[in-house]
Structures are given as structure tokens and as C-alpha cells.
């Protein structure tokens, strides 16, 4: 079974209300609709040869597309169009028309940027590359510039080292605690993204975390997980790489080993313990298929203790995926008894449905 089985297109599956049609399927800056842009993909492939070469240890063999495990197969075009429409839907309902996004040069942020451009046009998207001297490798800056240039997006580069140093001087203990300092760096980046969104006005910050990272809690609370919308949050890392390869993003970007670039020399695999090619399958079986740990261990030829450890990571990081809990006192507690739809016409429609179902007439 595919993770996307039963989703259908945005118009076939439920939005805020059953059967409600998505609005805002407007042409993008190139005059195309929300689907795949062949011209953009050709341009990306044509310019890929001009990118500086990257050598990195441990990356998969190069190919025309990322080798996706069979369990994670999905209709990437349909997923692409769903995400594009959902970004438009979110912006329309929040009154925004521009996007600010952090671009690290990695596959998650590069695909998120591509989807943002497809949603609102390149003139309404600003990308920010926020390096730290001595930690962010030069090739990440090269890749960020290359992707922004190929997509035609304005790229703002701001060095975060002075801000990191200021925090370290204000809180001496940070220097001796690498995890606390890494979290500060992620939150500094979040502050800069939101500052830029506030300055340009009517802008939303798009997050770039994928489903693998969100499930494992491999994010910083109110750091890289702090965003207004997560476009690729329902795609596992392997699926992100696959879609990036299909839309024509540079090979060196979607083959590059992931790293949050918060601690020098640390990669995602060194911190998580398993490559994403294995982790994604483990997470799929545990979350999408709800297999018990013993069955997953047998399928993946892993110790049961290893599978249990990642299951516990999902449980322990649940707080990162939710709004802060509220001490319940009354009968209309926010996010418990009371939830407000974003769009006014949805509220009106639900009220009419409720009135009709109750049998009351006026």
C-alpha cells in the first residue's frame, strides 16, 4: 500500500468540508497551471552541468532519479499538485500573498522553495541563506545560490555568527553545552525568517521539515519547526529526494547527505544512527501500517531493540508536533472543545449544515 493511497486529488478528498472545492488555482509567474512545469524542469536540467562539482562520502550511486524503496512509492505528480494547491489555500485563507523560506542548499529546503515558486510565482518568494562561519560548508552556499539562481528567486544571505557569539557571551554555559547552543542557532534562524516576513508584510514563513524529521523529533522546537506551513511535512526523506529528482533539481542537491549544519562535522545519519533509506521504511511500517516492532524488525533485519528505540523517539517527540497544552477549566477550551476554521465562509457553511441536521427552520 502506498502512503498516498486513497488521497486522490485535492478536489476529491476532503478539505475543510466534504466536497468543497479548492480555490486559487491561478496561473503561476510563467503562465502555467499548478502542475509540473516542463519548461522549468528543462531549464534546471540544462543548467545543472554548470554547477560546481561536489564530492561527498556516503552518498548513493548517481542516477536520473532517486531510487525509492517500493514501500514508499507514490504518485509524485499528484502529490506535487496537492502541495502546490495547499500552499495557495493556506496563503489565501491567512490573507498573505508572499513567502519567506530558509534555503540551506539541502534537498528539503530546495524542494520546498521549488514548490513555493510553483504556488505563488518567483516574484512573491524570498529565500534566505543563514550560514555560520566555520560550521556551514562552502558547498552548501554554492548549492543555495545555484538553486535560487535556477529558480530565479531573490536570495538574502545573512551570517548568524555575530548573533551566536552574542548569545554565547550573554549565557556563558552555552559554550559548554553543544545541544543547547545548536538549538539557539536554529532559533536565531527562525527569528531572522520571521523578521523578514514582518518587514515585507503579508508574508508567511514556510518550514522545510520532512515527515521523517517531524516523526523522530529531529527538529528544534520553535527553531526549524517554527513555521506557518510545512509543505513537505507529509513526505518521508526518501520521497522528498525522489520528487526533487523528478522535478529536475540538481543531482548534487538530492544526493547530498543531509545535515542540519548546527554542529561542525555532524550529519543526520551520525546523529540518528541509521541511514534514511532504512529509517523511512521503519517509520512507514510503524506509522502508516501500524506494524508491531517485532514484525518491523523481521522485515528490515534489525534488532527489536533498535526498532523500539525509534518508536520511543516518535512518542517522546510528540510535544514538538503539537501546540502547547492548555490547562482545562471551562467548556470551550482552545484546541480541545473549541476549534475555529480559518475561513469565514467555512464557518457559515458549517453553521448552515448544523442547522439543517438539527431539523430547525426559521
N, C-alpha and C positions, 0 to 999 in steps of 0.2 A: 504493500500500500504506500502510495506517495504521501509525503507530508501535506501536499496541496490537494489531495483527493477530496472531492466534494466542495471545494471552494467555489469553483465557477468564476465567471467574470464578476466585476463589481455590481453590475446591474442584476445578476442572477442570485447573488447571495444577499443576505440581509444587511442593510445599512443601519442607520438609527431606527428605521421602521421597516417592517417586512414589505418588500416590493417597492420601496421608494427609490426613485431614480437619482443617480449622482448628477449633480450639476457641475458646470465649469469645464466641460470637455472642449476647451478652446484651443485654437492653433498655437503652437509654440513660436519662438522667435524666428524659426526657419520656415514657418508656414505649414508645418506638418501637424498631424494629429498626435495623440498621446502614445501611439505605439512606437515600435522601433524605428529609428531614423537611419535609413540606409546611407544617406549622404554623410551623416556624422560618423557612422561606423567606418565608411571608406576613408574619410579624412584621417581618422585615428590610425587606421592601419597603414595608410600611406606615409604618415609622419613618424610612425613607430621606428623606422630604420634610422631616423635622425637622432634618436635618444642616445645619450651616453650609455655605454655598456656597464652592466652591474655583475659582479661576481659575489655570490653569497653561498655559504655552506649549507647543506641540508635541504636545498630546495628540490622539488620534484622534477622529473625529466621534462624538458620543454616540449610543447605540442601546440596544435592550433586551438585547442580548448582544454580547460582544466578537467582531469579525469575524475568525474563524480562517481562516488560509490552508488551501486544500483539502488540501495535502500533510500537514498536521498534524491532520486530522480524526480523531476518536476517540470512542468511546462514553463520555461523561463520567460517566454513572451507574455503569457497570461499574467504571471507574477509581476513582470515589468510594468504592464499596463495597469494592473491593480494598484501598485505602489504609486505610480505617477498620478493616478486619479485620486488616491487617498491623500497625497500631499496637497493637491489642489483643493480637495474637500476641506482639509484642515485649515488651510490659509483662508479660504472663503468664509468659513464659519467663525474664524477668530478676527476677521477684519484686517488681516495682513496681506501684503502683496509682494513681499521681498523675503529673501532667505539669507541667513548668515550661517556658515558652516566651517568647522575646523578641518583643514586639509593637512594630513600628516605625510602624505606620499605613499601610504599603505593602501591595501585593496578596499578596506571598509569605507574609508573616507573618500576614496576616488570614485567608487561606485555610487555612494551617496550623493556626491557632487554631480555626477552624470545624471542621476535621477532628478535632482533638483533643477538642473538646466532643462531637462525634458519637460518638467512640470510648469515652470513659470518663465522660461527663456533666460538666456545668459545675462541679459542686461539687468535682471532682477535678483541676481545671485552674487554674493561676495564670499570669497574663500579666504581663510586666514591660516597662515603657516606660523606656528608659535614654537620655534626651536629653543633649545637650551645649549649654550656653549659647552663643549666638552662631553655632552651626552647625546645630542641629536647628530647622527652621522651625516656626512656631506651628501651621500646618495639619496637620503630622504628629501633634502631640499631640492636636489636635481629632479627627483620624481614629482614632487609637488609642483614645481614650476612647469615641468613638462605637461602634466595633466591639466593644470589650469590653462596653460597656453593652448593646448589642443582643443579644449572646450571653449576657449575664448572668454574665460571668466576673470574678473579682476581679482588679483591675489595680493593680500596685505601680509607683509612679513613683520612680525614683532618679536624681538628677542626677550625671553622671560627671565634670563639670568639675573638682571638687576632686581626684579621683584622677588625671586627666590632668595637672593642674598639678603634683601631687606627683612624677609620673614625669618631667616636664619639668625640674623642679628637681634631681632626682637624676641625670638624664642630660642635661647641657646641650646635647649635639649634637642632641637630638630636635627642638628648636625650628627648626633649620635644615634638617631632612630631613622633608618633608611625608609621604612614603610610610612611613617608619619610625614617625612619630607616628600616622598613620592606623591602622597595624597594631596599635600599642599600644592605641588606643581600642577596636578590635574585640576585643582580648584582655581588656581590662578588662570589657567587657560579658559575655564568656564566663565570666569569674571570678565575676561577680555572679549569673549564672544558676545556676551550679553551687553557689555558696554557698547560694542559696535552696533548691535541691533537697536539699542536705545537711541544711539546717535543718529542713525539713518532713519529711524521711525518706521512704523508699520511693518516691522520685520520679525520673523520667528527664527529661533536657533534650531537647526536640525542636528540631532545626535547621530553618531556613526557606529553605535554598538550593534553587533550582530546577536543572533539568538544564542549562540554558544557562550559568548561572553556574559550575556544577561543571565542565563540559567546558572552559570557557575559563579556568578558574583565577581567576575574578573573585570570589574569597573570600580571607579571611585565614586562613592555616594556624594552627590552634589558636585561632582567633577565631570568626567566624561559621560556619566549617566544623567547629568543635569541638562535637559533639553526640552523643547516644546513638542517635538515629534521625532520618532525613531523609524525612519523609512525602511531600514533593513533588519529591524528587530525580530522579524519572523523568518529570517533566513539563517540557516547554520553557516558557519565559516566556509565550509566546502561549497555550499550553494552560492555564497557571495562570490567566491573565486570563479565558479562556473559561469555565473551571469556576467561577471566582469570580462571574462574571456569571450563570451558570446556577443557582447555589445561592442567589442573591439578596443577595450582599454589595453594599454601596453603590457606585453607578456611579463616584463620585468617587475611590474607592479603586482600582478595577481599571482606570480610565483614567489615573490619575496617572503621570507619567513616573518610572521607577524611579531611586532614588539611594541609595547606602549611607550617606549623611549622615556621612561621615568627614572630608571637606574641604568647607568652605563654598562653595556655588555649583556644586559638581561633580555632574553627573548621570551615570547609567550610559552613556548614548549618547555624551556628550562624552569619556568615558574609553575606551569600547570602539570608537568610531569609526563604528559602523553602528547603525541602529535595530533593536530586537529583531525586528520584523516581517521583516527581511531576514536577520538573524543566525540566527534559529531555522530558517529554510528552509535556509540554508547548512549549519548543523550537522546537520540531519536528513539531507540528501543525503550529507554526508561520513561521518557516524557510523552512521546507521540503514541507509542504502542503499549506503554504501561506494563512492560515485561518485568518480572521479578529479577532481582540481582543475580540469582543463581543461573537463570536462563541466559541472561546477557553475557555472563562470564563464560558460559559454554560456547555461545555463538562467536564471541570475539577472542576466545582462548586467553582469557585474563583471569587472574586470581579473583575470587569472590570479594576478598578484602579490598581490592582495588576498585571494583565497581561500587562497593558500599561507600568508599571514601568520596567518590564523585556524587553519589546520591545524597550524602550528607552535605556536600557543598551546595547543592541545589536548595536543600531545606534551610541551611544556615544563612544563605544569602537572600532569602525571601524578602526581608525588610528592604533590600535595595531596589526591589521591583515594585514597591507599593508606596503610597502616600503615608506619612506618619500616622499611626493610630491615634484615635481620639478617645478620651475618657468619656464614656456614655453616661448622660444624665437624663436628657429628655427623650421625646418620642420622634424627633426628626433630626437625628444625628447625621452629620455630613458623612457621606460615603458608607453609611450603614442603612438607615431608614430613608434617607433623602439623597437623591441624585438628580442633578439638573442637566437636561440636554443642552448642548451648546447653542443649537439653532432655535430661534423663536418659533418658526413655523412647525418644527417638530413638537414643541410643547403644545401648540394649538391643536395639532393633529391628534396627539395622544389624548388631549382633553376631550376631543370630539369622539374618539373611539371609546374612551371610558364612559362617556355619557350614553353612547349608543348601546354599549354592552350592558349597562345598568338598567336599561329599559326606560329611562327617564326622558321625557319630552317637554319642551316648552313651546 
